[in-house]
Amino acid sequence: MFNYKTNVLAVLNQKGGVGKTTTVTVLAEYGALVWKILERDQARSARILVVDLDMQCNTSDYFVGMETSPQSRGGQLPPLHPDYDGSEELSERSTIADVFYGKMVLPHTIKLADKNKSVEIDVIVGHPKELEDINEAFDSASGEIDRKVVNRLGELLHCDEVAESYDLVILDTGPSRNPIFRSALRAATHVVVPFEPEEKSLQGINAMAQAITAENFNRNTGQAKVEVVGLLPNKVRIGVSLHKNNLKLIRETLPSLSMPEGVYLPLSIAFPKRDVKGVVPKSIFNIKSSDSTRKKSESVCEYVYSAIFSDTSPKTSKQKDHALEA
């Protein structure tokens, strides 16, 4: 087992379609573009690493761009890494799946569009076929799951190099409770659970609470426990009585897990408009400051980042120009 050295935020929900990818991309962009960390009496942007563990790889496609491949499982492939040097320790299409096969991984460095400066986020992309293969191969081999899958991601993300290179690692996850899901929960120091305030989405919240409780029980004595930052309402139509009533119900029944009233991501065309293929994503935080979707996004992100960094001392900045290996 490993020691928890890095801030790792897992965005989790066992139900699909609740806005996990939107949550991940908005939180990552906020860290790079808006949030400031005081270091040696100077403010700097947060150093963000995004890891895509979802077999759909929507976050990978958003930040990096996946290659269309009709003959491949899932219909897409991760791109060739521009910095691949032929090393046998790396794959030319380096992805997070490689870490479960004992290989090093090479993040893609993505420049965000920003009017004042070039802002970067590092992204370790997913691989639809290989992530699915890992889940299938180890789902029944219980004796190998912890060593080869569940603990492996945490061993990478909490190694000294990652802890010194990044202020926050954000994990996008799939909707299934499989070995990869368990690895994300094992690696996490913090969790955000996005949900849509519809009846079927609410049913999955108890299952997530049970999974988090079980994870904390399984951690060794002295290991940090995963902290639930909060349940994040997503795709909210606040003028719809069903949504308003369901949000009130959640706050009343799960007050310790609920975000403050008014902190939510709305159902907004501004989010899918960022997804233009082949161009640098236009962040929600680059649109006009008076925009209501931007304001709501800022309130969510400020709440999440304040919770994560409330007791965290800034770490020394280190150059990150090489592959990651636990």
C-alpha angles and dihedrals in degrees: 000000000000136000118248107245104147132063102246119181116194117198102208142175127143089217120081126226097036096118104265093146093048089050093049095048094045093048092047094049092047091055093051099039107030116013116086129204121201111230124168089346091305129105119232137170120267116264105235132196118188119199120194112211096160115108089220088062094205092149090051090051092048097052104026108012125242123232117246109241114168092187093055124085108264091020095261144075132206112255125258107268111246091216097049108131102187094264115159089221090065136055118230086230094044113196139161088260088072092069090064089056093052097258131129118254129223118209122217113235110221124195114217120214107254127163095220106038147346110279122192138206124185117224130191103201128217131237116219097206099040095046089051091047091053092051092048095044097050103029092092100026093084094171092061101039099086096044100041103030120006097049098029097079092049091050089058099042095045097046116117094254095056093041091054095042102049137043093200137013115201120200124205111202140190126248097249126091095231135133092281090052089050091050090054092050091047092052095046126104091179135024134203118192112202116199138173112234093240125117097252093047092052091057091066095057095078090050090053092049090052092049092051092047090051091049093052090049091052095051117101122259109275095023117123114261121231112258122215106224089190152285106284117210109220135186087020121180098192092187091061111091093215091059094043092050094046092051090051090049092052092049091050098045099036105027095154092055099040125101116232118283110275095027105116144109112253129222097260139161087222091080100055090041087070092062100083106149118243100013133094106272113257104230122227084235092062095060120089114301093233092061110119094220091053091049092051091047091051092051091051094047095045090053093049096044093045090053094049098043099037093102100019122109116218114261127226113268115244131187112256109200104129142062122286122243129171 
